[in-house]
Each structure stands twice: as structure tokens, then as C-alpha cells.
Amino acid sequence: MAEKFDHLEEHLEKFVENIRQLGIIVSDFQPSSQAGLNQKLNFIVTGLQDIDKCRQQLHDVTVPLEVFEYIDQGRNPQLYTKECLERALAKNEQVKGKIDTMKQLLKCQDCRAHERSVPTDAWCLPGARLAQLCSGVSAACRNLKAC
């Protein structure tokens, strides 16, 4: 898979270099440089054809639109990946906390006996509120962490 990207990157670098050279030729155009200009234009057309061939090899690659927004804002697109991983880690920690709280509740024998008196929607409450509902039971329930 990486070979496809390397191949595309190589063609894009050549294309950018040809465009740079074309700009130099055009900015200092002399009638005698017409042949060089025509040659550069042909290289650019060939470069676009090569890039199009690479596009066909990469048709199955999808890029999130947010990456293009990062680029438009002048930000490094690799920051998108980093921030996605950070959000996933934060969500993972949040879910782990909820799982730990539920495990702690299930271990609490007093809470199991007392759970009929706790409303069913209470399991989504922050741990402190849930512990308050179970305040008449063991210390394990009173020390629950927040969801």
C-alpha cells in the first residue's frame, strides 16, 4: 500500500518542480525560449497523466473531510490523526470509568439487595448521586466514583 503512495508522491514532486520551472520560463519569456516553454508544457501534461494513473490505483482510499479543513486552515493534517487518537483515548477512559463503577456496584452485596429501591434510571446518574441513593448501605456504595 505504501508503494502506491510513494509512487504518487514521486509524481507530484516532479509535477511541482516542472510547474516551478515553467513559472521561471514564463516570467522571463523570450521568443527564443518558446521551444523550452513547449517542452515544459508537454512535461506538465505528461505529469498530469501520470498523476491520473496513480489516482486509479488509489480509488479505494478515503480521506475524512476534516483533514481537508485542517489543510485549508494551514494546519498540519497529521494533527487530525493525533487529535482523533486523543479523543478516542478520552472516550475510552470515560467508558472504563463507567465500567469500573458498574463492577463496583455489582460487587456491593448491600446494593444488590437495595437495588430494587433505587430507580432504574439512576444507573446513568453521576456516581455521587447514585451513592446518595444508596446512602443507607455499605461504605463501598457511598464511595462510588462519578460516572
Beta strands, then each sheet from edge to edge (+ up, - down):
end
